[in-house]
Amino acid sequence: MKIAIEGIAGAGKSTLRDRILTLAHQHELRVRHVGQFSWLSPAATRTLVNIRTGRAPVLGPDAIDAARDDLLLHAEHNLKTAHPNEHVLADRLVLSTACMIELAHTGTAHACLTELASVENARPDLTVLVTTPADLCTRRLATRSTSRPLDDPSTAAQLRDLYEHCADTWSQLTRTPVRRYTLATNEDSEHAAHELIAELKGNPAG
């Protein structure tokens, strides 16, 4: 089973990810943790880094092509499980990529999600959208050094709405489920982690 954890910076994704990985070990579940990108194509990597950093202008179609090309490699080399009893947990994936590109090129989110949905073997079986309120996320980010658009506290509320829109679009395009969690407390994270471990235990790996 593949699960992708999505949401704005400060929402609690890393806390949830780490708790899932700890519980998976305790339950003797094999879970491979992967990131958002493969970084296996030099050309796609240059484009994605330019978008993330704003270092150089990138045309909208080129951004979408780079995201698709990277996801194809990600699916083949990282998301494809090596063992029949291994699950995959992605820390950000398609929704975060679509949001990043939408921030750089307004109006591109749907086209980006459509392209990424075409990479069928990269689709998560379940997308987890962390919907922690933007003001709480901003307070959590106050002690962090932020340099990427997706980590900018000034865009937190806008991004939270954008993630919701992209999640709805993704579910419509792929007919795959999106489950939402608000992680305002440690108890919230613990509850979500245990629910997701139960999901992994009840579904086949690979």
Buried (B, 14 or more C-beta within 10 A) or exposed (E): BBBBBBBBBBBBBEBBBBBBBEBBEEEEBBBBBBEBBBBBBEEBBBBBBBBBEEEEEBEBEBBBBBBBBBBBBBBBEBBBBEEEEBBBBBBBBBBBBBBBBBBBBEEBBBBBBBBBBEBEEBBBBBBBBBBBBBEBBBEBBEEEEBEEBBBBBEBBBBBBEBBBBBBEBBBEBBEBEBBBBBBEEEEBBBEBBEEBBEBBBEEEBB
